[in-house]
Amino acid sequence: MKPTQTFSFNGRDNTKISAYSWRPNTDQSTWKGIIQIAHGMAEHALRYGRFAKALNDAGYAVYAHDHRGHGKTIPIVTSQNEQGFFAEKDGWALVVDDTFILNQKIKADHPTLPITLFAHSMGTFISQQYVAEHGDTLAGLILSASIDNAGFLRNIGLIIAKIERLRIGARGQSKLLNTMSFGDFNKPFKPNRTEFDWLSRDNTEVDKYINDPLCGFIVTTQLWIDLLQGLGVMAQPSTRARVPKSLPILLITGGDDPVTQNGKTIDALKQAYEKAGVKNVSSKKYAAGRHESLNETNRDEVTADIIDWLKGI
């Protein structure tokens, strides 16, 4: 489904951020709320059009933006590689700020409607930081295919990413880092039809991803450094302690998602939030589902469950 509106806003450093909205075909007085979307790595916000339509049909408006270096938030004319690149410095803080700036625009346009943040994969890492800093701006949080922390592998990855930055530059695309991060994800699904079988059991959805020029690219060394540093901050108990204790949180994942270790990481994340005193944390694993629950063969079930959860918050 095409968005109702395409617009842009300026980030804190004046970077132009592309954004979209999908709105119900009803009077705003009947809307139940707003869903703000934070997409994952090497994809973009327009992939969520089908989900947005289902939410519109259920009475929710939807807003989403393309993260820096993703989708249409990439300069059309540039002498440097900007795809998969957040910023020269403070990239992690800036992507979190972008999410807040859009949230405040939504709030200004719809001051009486509650806003729930839906995030997928890399977007969930940004959103975990966001709710520690701006959790009071939300009525709820939904994290799809998230992790609790990256453990010691984060430190190893950060060292290698910094070495790769020295070797090929901040905007360089490291095949080594890409293989380290994603190389094993397809192994459980052999014999493999494509390099991205781990995304979904639906071959049509996998092919759409592969054929989309704005998906599946190798991100830059600097993005990896920004992300790995951010993961360290995100997972600190002191960070999670700042999440509002009354914020409803829903964690979802596929039971065969290699990113979440077949769902183990959302169990750990649920425990981490509960340990931090968050009172309303629920989770659901979808048997045999892979990484992209919204693009899985049971996506209608996933979407219906999300809408049911929204009704209860």
RANOR-V416759 format. One record per backbone hydrogen bond with DSSP energy under -1.0 kcal/mol. CO is the residue of the C=O (numbers start at 1). NH is the residue of the N-H. If there is no record, write none. Layout:
CO_NH + CO_NH
This chain:
5_21 + 7_19 + 9_17 + 11_14 + 15_11 + 17_9 + 18_66 + 19_7 + 20_64 + 21_4 + 21_5 + 22_62 + 27_30 + 28_31 + 33_61 + 34_116 + 35_63 + 36_118 + 38_120 + 42_216 + 44_47 + 45_48 + 46_49 + 48_52 + 49_53 + 50_54 + 51_55 + 52_56 + 53_57 + 54_58 + 55_60 + 56_59 + 59_32 + 61_35 + 62_22 + 63_37 + 64_20 + 67_70 + 69_84 + 70_73 + 72_74 + 73_69 + 82_85 + 84_220 + 90_94 + 91_95 + 92_96 + 93_97 + 94_98 + 95_99 + 96_100 + 97_101 + 98_102 + 99_103 + 100_104 + 101_105 + 102_106 + 103_107 + 104_108 + 105_109 + 106_110 + 110_113 + 114_34 + 115_139 + 116_36 + 117_142 + 118_38 + 119_144 + 120_123 + 121_124 + 121_125 + 122_126 + 123_127 + 124_128 + 125_129 + 126_130 + 127_131 + 129_133 + 130_134 + 134_137 + 135_138 + 140_117 + 141_250 + 142_119 + 143_252 + 144_121 + 151_154 + 152_156 + 153_157 + 154_158 + 155_159 + 156_160 + 157_161 + 158_162 + 159_163 + 160_164 + 161_165 + 162_166 + 163_167 + 164_168 + 165_169 + 169_172 + 170_222 + 172_221 + 174_178 + 175_179 + 176_180 + 177_181 + 178_182 + 179_183 + 182_185 + 186_189 + 187_190 + 196_199 + 198_291 + 199_292 + 202_206 + 203_207 + 204_208 + 205_209 + 206_210 + 207_211 + 209_212 + 212_215 + 220_224 + 221_225 + 222_226 + 223_227 + 224_228 + 225_229 + 226_230 + 227_231 + 228_232 + 229_233 + 230_234 + 231_235 + 233_236 + 236_239 + 236_240 + 237_241 + 239_242 + 240_243 + 244_247 + 245_279 + 248_141 + 249_282 + 250_143 + 251_284 + 252_145 + 253_286 + 254_257 + 257_262 + 260_265 + 261_264 + 263_267 + 264_268 + 265_269 + 266_270 + 267_271 + 268_272 + 269_273 + 270_274 + 271_275 + 272_276 + 273_278 + 274_277 + 280_249 + 282_251 + 284_253 + 286_255 + 286_289 + 289_256 + 291_293 + 292_295 + 293_296 + 296_299 + 298_302 + 299_303 + 300_304 + 301_305 + 302_306 + 303_307 + 304_308 + 305_309 + 306_310 + 307_311 + 309_312 + 310_313
